[in-house]
Every structure is written in C-alpha cells, then in structure tokens.
Amino acid sequence: MSTSTEQAEIAALQARVEQLERENAELAARANAAIAAAQDRAYWLDRWGVDLNALMRRRGASEFRAGLRGMRAVARALKHVKQRLGR
C-alpha cells in the first residue's frame, strides 16, 4: 500500500512530466515554424534562380552586408527612440 508521501511524489512527477510534454510540444512547434520559413525562402531563391553562395563570393558582398547591418542598426535605434517618445 502506498503512503501519502509516495502518492504526493507520484503526483509531483506526473505534473512535471505534463509540464515537460507541453514544453516539448512548444519547442517542436517553433522548430517546425522555423523549418517552414527556411523552406519558403529556399523555394523562392530557387524559383528566382538566385545562388546565394555565388552572390556572396562576389567582390563587395561583405561590404554590402556590413552596410545592411548598419542600416538595420539605425532603423532599430530610430524605432527605439520613437517608442521612448511615445510613452
């Protein structure tokens, strides 16, 4: 016969298993969404005939990416300022 302590431990373990199963389902959903987004991007690159490897080997590609990163940083800073002013 089980004691109340053992029953409490079993209930706690069952609750933990349920929590882990929910976390696993959420993780799987996020992973599936990421895979779907990557497949969608790859589909359009293939459809348009864009070879990113060849494109990134071209002269000036790293400078172009650095410029995009800089523009993105400026856009984020402006968005942050806009949010702070809106408060």
C-alpha positions as CSV (number, residue, x, y, z in Angstrom):
1,M,0.0,0.0,0.0
2,S,1.3,3.5,-0.9
3,T,1.8,6.1,1.7
4,S,0.6,9.6,1.3
5,T,4.2,10.7,0.8
6,E,4.7,8.3,-2.1
7,Q,1.4,9.4,-3.7
8,A,2.5,13.1,-3.4
9,E,5.8,12.3,-5.1
10,I,4.0,10.4,-7.9
11,A,1.6,13.4,-8.3
12,A,4.5,15.8,-8.4
13,L,6.4,13.6,-11.0
14,Q,3.2,13.4,-13.1
15,A,2.8,17.1,-13.1
16,R,6.5,17.6,-14.1
17,V,6.0,15.1,-17.0
18,E,3.0,17.0,-18.2
19,Q,5.0,20.3,-18.0
20,L,7.9,18.8,-19.9
21,E,5.5,17.4,-22.6
22,R,3.9,20.9,-23.0
23,E,7.4,22.4,-23.3
24,N,8.4,19.8,-25.9
25,A,5.3,20.4,-27.9
26,E,6.0,24.2,-27.9
27,L,9.6,23.6,-28.9
28,A,8.5,21.3,-31.7
29,A,6.0,23.9,-33.0
30,R,8.7,26.6,-33.0
31,A,11.1,24.3,-34.8
32,N,8.5,23.4,-37.4
33,A,7.8,27.1,-38.0
34,A,11.5,27.8,-38.4
35,I,11.9,25.0,-40.9
36,A,8.8,26.1,-42.9
37,A,10.1,29.6,-43.1
38,A,13.5,28.4,-44.3
39,Q,11.9,26.1,-46.9
40,D,9.8,29.1,-48.1
41,R,12.9,31.3,-48.5
42,A,14.8,28.5,-50.3
43,Y,11.8,27.9,-52.6
44,W,11.8,31.5,-53.7
45,L,15.5,31.7,-54.1
46,D,15.4,28.6,-56.3
47,R,12.5,29.9,-58.3
48,W,14.2,33.2,-59.0
49,G,17.4,31.4,-59.8
50,V,19.4,33.1,-57.1
51,D,22.6,31.3,-56.0
52,L,23.5,32.9,-52.6
53,N,26.9,31.2,-52.5
54,A,27.9,32.7,-55.8
55,L,26.4,36.0,-54.9
56,M,28.4,36.2,-51.6
57,R,31.6,35.3,-53.3
58,R,31.4,38.4,-55.5
59,R,33.5,41.4,-54.8
60,G,31.8,43.8,-52.4
61,A,29.4,41.3,-50.9
62,S,30.8,41.6,-47.4
63,E,30.8,45.4,-47.6
64,F,27.2,45.2,-48.8
65,R,26.2,43.0,-45.8
66,A,28.0,45.4,-43.4
67,G,26.1,48.3,-44.9
68,L,22.8,46.4,-44.4
69,R,23.7,45.7,-40.8
70,G,24.5,49.4,-40.3
71,M,21.1,50.4,-41.8
72,R,19.3,47.9,-39.7
73,A,21.1,49.2,-36.5
74,V,20.0,52.8,-37.5
75,A,16.4,51.6,-38.1
76,R,16.3,49.8,-34.7
77,A,17.7,52.9,-33.0
78,L,15.0,55.1,-34.6
79,K,12.3,52.6,-33.6
80,H,13.7,52.6,-30.0
81,V,13.6,56.5,-29.9
82,K,10.1,56.5,-31.4
83,Q,8.9,54.1,-28.7
84,R,10.5,56.1,-25.9
85,L,8.9,59.3,-27.2
86,G,5.5,57.6,-27.4
87,R,5.5,56.7,-23.7
